[in-house]
Amino acid sequence: MDKQPFSQRVVGVLALGVIASVLGGFALKWFDESRSNQPTLISTGATATFHDQTTSPLPESQSPAAVAASSAPVTASSNTRPHPDSLSRQRSASANETLTKSERTDPPDPTQAASRSDLQRRAGYLAATHLPNRVEFLVCAETAGKAPMGAFTTALAEHLNKRGRDASGFVFSPEFITSGAFDLYFVGRGGTDLQAMPVSSMGRKLFLARVSNSVKPGTVAGGLFTASIVATFSVLSSDDGSAVDGFELRAVGPGTSETDAVSQALQRILEELGRRGY
């Protein structure tokens, strides 16, 4: 075989060197790029592995109680729904608080306050709320100075009973007179009260007497007194307080004392009362 010329061999060697240099450069570049991409691949792989672990179900052998025991305490989320009993207690406390505030801020009902006041006032007028039997007359007497006349009230009731007109003098209290209610009833202005009181269940009529008197020493003999009595009577219906009868009686009584003279005059008033049919 003929040998190639020297120049051709030199060209061939140079060509092989160029090819080897180019291939070596590509190989070096590929190696550098592989090294630079390796952390990213590792990070991506680790993330995928962590995601798979967190989303994969727990092994059957590991119970939720064990997981809770091995985990650190976790603060309850603000979105956690409270127990129904807790909600009920909160609502009840809120309602009570609202009611309490309402009671503190709302003014008292004047109508209810007036009703309670009227109830207490009327109750104070009565010494009794029922009798063994319903009578014809409920008797009460006062002086012109608004003082109870217990003795004359009793005398009037006894006088009426003796004449067959059933009467009781134990229904009205002293407050009925001292409060001024007697005077209102006397002129027929007690109808509203009477309709709200148990008076009509105890008697059919009110027999009210107002007595004024004056006592003077006797002019004929020493140690004697003369009492002049004016007794005004008002007979009213116990249902509505309307007037049934009304009249005035006068009497004079002598006595050895002022008290004795007044007693004699009152006795004559009872006699005059009998002549009027009472």
C-alpha positions in Angstrom: 0.0 0.0 0.0 1.1 3.5 -0.9 1.8 5.8 2.0 -0.3 9.0 2.2 1.6 12.1 1.8 2.8 13.8 4.9 0.5 16.8 4.4 -2.5 14.7 4.3 -1.6 13.0 7.6 -1.1 16.3 9.2 -4.6 17.5 8.1 -6.2 14.3 9.4 -4.6 14.7 12.8 -5.7 18.3 13.1 -9.3 17.3 12.0 -9.4 14.6 14.6 -8.2 17.1 17.3 -10.9 19.6 16.4 -13.6 16.9 16.5 -12.3 15.7 19.9 -12.2 19.3 21.3 -15.8 20.0 20.2 -17.1 16.7 21.7 -15.2 17.4 24.9 -16.8 20.8 25.2 -20.3 19.4 24.7 -19.5 16.8 27.3 -18.2 19.3 29.8 -21.2 21.6 29.3 -23.7 18.7 29.8 -21.9 17.7 33.0 -22.0 21.3 34.4 -25.8 21.6 33.6 -26.4 18.2 35.3 -24.7 19.4 38.5 -26.6 22.7 38.6 -30.1 21.0 38.2 -29.5 18.4 40.9 -30.6 20.5 44.0 -33.9 21.4 42.3 -34.6 17.8 41.5 -33.8 16.8 45.1 -36.0 19.6 46.5 -38.9 18.7 44.3 -38.6 15.1 45.2 -38.5 15.8 48.9 -41.6 18.0 48.6 -43.5 15.3 46.8 -42.4 12.8 49.4 -43.6 15.0 52.3 -46.9 15.7 50.5 -47.5 12.0 50.1 -46.8 11.3 53.7 -49.2 14.0 55.0 -52.0 12.9 52.7 -51.7 9.2 53.1 -54.0 7.5 55.7 -52.7 6.5 59.0 -51.8 2.8 59.4 -54.6 0.8 61.0 -52.4 0.0 63.9 -52.0 3.6 64.9 -55.2 4.9 66.6 -56.4 8.5 66.7 -55.9 8.5 70.5 -52.2 7.5 70.0 -51.7 10.3 67.5 -53.3 12.8 69.8 -51.1 11.6 72.7 -47.9 11.9 70.7 -48.8 15.3 69.3 -48.1 18.6 70.9 -51.1 20.5 72.4 -53.0 22.5 69.8 -54.8 25.7 70.6 -58.5 25.5 69.7 -59.4 27.4 66.5 -61.6 30.4 66.8 -63.9 28.7 64.3 -64.6 25.8 66.6 -68.4 25.5 67.2 -69.4 25.6 70.9 -71.5 22.9 72.5 -75.3 23.5 72.3 -75.6 23.5 76.1 -73.0 26.3 76.2 -74.9 28.3 73.6 -78.1 27.8 75.7 -76.4 29.1 78.8 -75.0 32.0 77.0 -78.3 33.0 75.5 -80.0 32.6 78.9 -77.4 34.8 80.6 -77.8 37.3 77.8 -81.6 37.3 78.2 -81.3 37.7 82.0 -78.9 40.6 81.6 -81.2 42.2 79.1 -84.1 41.8 81.5 -82.2 43.2 84.4 -81.1 46.2 82.3 -84.7 46.7 81.2 -85.9 46.5 84.8 -83.3 49.1 85.8 -84.0 51.4 82.9 -87.8 51.1 82.4 -89.8 53.4 84.7 -92.5 51.7 86.8 -95.9 51.4 85.3 -98.0 54.2 86.9 -101.2 52.4 86.3 -100.0 49.3 88.2 -98.6 51.5 91.0 -102.0 53.3 91.3 -103.8 50.0 91.4 -101.7 48.7 94.2 -102.1 51.9 96.1 -105.9 51.8 95.8 -106.0 48.2 96.9 -104.0 49.0 100.0 -106.0 52.1 100.7 -109.3 50.3 100.5 -108.1 47.4 102.6 -107.2 49.9 105.3 -110.9 51.0 105.5 -112.1 47.7 106.7 -111.8 46.0 110.0 -113.6 42.9 108.7 -114.1 41.4 105.2 -116.9 39.0 106.0 -119.8 38.5 108.4 -121.6 35.3 109.5 -124.7 36.7 107.8 -125.5 39.5 105.5 -127.2 42.4 107.4 -129.3 45.3 106.4 -127.1 48.1 107.7 -123.4 48.6 108.2 -123.1 51.3 110.8 -120.3 53.9 111.4 -120.4 57.2 113.3 -117.8 60.0 113.6 -117.6 63.4 115.3 -117.6 66.6 113.3 -113.8 66.7 113.9 -113.3 63.4 112.1 -112.8 61.2 115.2 -114.3 57.7 115.5 -117.3 57.4 117.8 -117.0 53.7 118.7 -119.5 53.9 121.6 -122.2 55.6 119.5 -121.6 53.2 116.6 -122.3 50.3 118.9 -125.4 52.0 120.4 -126.8 52.6 116.9 -126.2 49.0 115.8 -127.9 47.7 119.0 -130.8 50.1 118.5 -131.4 48.9 114.9 -131.1 45.3 115.9 -133.7 45.7 118.7 -136.1 47.1 116.1 -135.6 44.1 113.8 -133.2 45.9 111.4 -130.2 43.7 111.3 -127.1 45.9 111.7 -123.3 45.5 112.4 -120.9 48.2 113.6 -117.7 46.2 113.3 -117.0 46.4 109.5 -115.3 49.8 109.1 -112.0 50.6 110.8 -111.0 53.9 112.5 -108.8 54.7 109.4 -112.0 54.9 107.3 -112.9 58.0 109.3 -109.4 59.6 110.0 -108.4 59.3 106.3 -111.4 61.3 105.2 -113.0 58.4 103.3 -116.1 58.6 105.6 -116.8 62.2 104.4 -116.6 61.2 100.7 -118.9 58.2 101.2 -121.2 60.4 103.3 -122.0 62.6 100.3 -122.3 59.7 97.9 -118.8 59.7 96.4 -117.7 56.3 97.4 -119.2 54.3 94.6 -116.0 53.4 92.8 -114.4 52.1 96.1 -117.6 50.2 97.1 -117.6 48.3 93.7 -114.1 47.1 94.4 -114.6 46.2 98.0 -116.5 43.3 99.7 -118.8 45.6 101.5 -122.0 44.7 99.6 -121.5 41.0 100.5 -121.7 42.0 104.2 -124.6 44.5 104.2 -127.1 46.0 101.8 -126.8 49.6 103.1 -124.4 51.9 104.8 -125.8 53.7 107.8 -123.4 56.7 108.5 -123.8 59.3 111.2 -121.9 62.5 111.8 -122.4 64.0 115.3 -121.5 67.5 116.5 -122.2 68.6 120.1 -121.7 71.5 122.4 -121.8 71.4 126.2 -122.6 74.3 128.5 -122.8 74.5 132.3 -126.4 74.6 133.6 -127.9 78.1 134.5 -130.6 76.9 136.9 -128.6 74.7 139.3 -124.9 74.5 139.9 -123.0 71.3 138.9 -125.4 70.6 136.0 -124.5 70.6 132.3 -126.5 70.8 129.1 -125.4 69.1 125.9 -126.8 70.0 122.5 -126.5 67.3 119.8 -126.9 67.6 116.1 -126.7 64.2 114.3 -126.7 64.0 110.5 -127.5 60.6 109.0 -126.7 59.3 105.5 -128.1 56.0 104.3 -126.4 54.7 101.2 -126.5 51.7 98.9 -123.6 49.4 99.5 -123.5 48.5 95.8 -122.7 51.9 94.3 -122.8 54.4 97.2 -125.9 56.2 95.9 -128.1 57.9 98.5 -131.1 56.0 99.9 -132.0 58.4 102.7 -130.7 61.4 104.6 -131.9 63.5 107.5 -130.8 65.4 110.6 -131.9 65.0 114.2 -131.3 67.3 117.2 -131.5 66.7 120.9 -130.6 68.3 124.3 -129.5 66.3 127.3 -128.9 67.4 130.9 -126.3 65.7 133.1 -124.1 66.1 136.1 -121.0 66.1 134.0 -120.2 66.9 130.4 -119.9 63.2 129.5 -123.2 62.4 131.2 -125.0 65.3 129.4 -123.7 64.1 126.0 -124.8 60.5 126.7 -128.3 61.7 127.6 -128.5 63.8 124.4 -127.4 60.8 122.3 -130.0 58.6 123.9 -132.7 61.1 122.8 -131.3 61.0 119.3 -131.9 57.2 119.3 -135.4 57.8 120.4 -135.9 60.3 117.6 -134.4 57.8 115.2 -137.0 55.2 116.2 -139.7 57.7 115.4 -138.4 58.0 111.9 -138.7 54.2 111.4 -135.1 53.3 112.2 
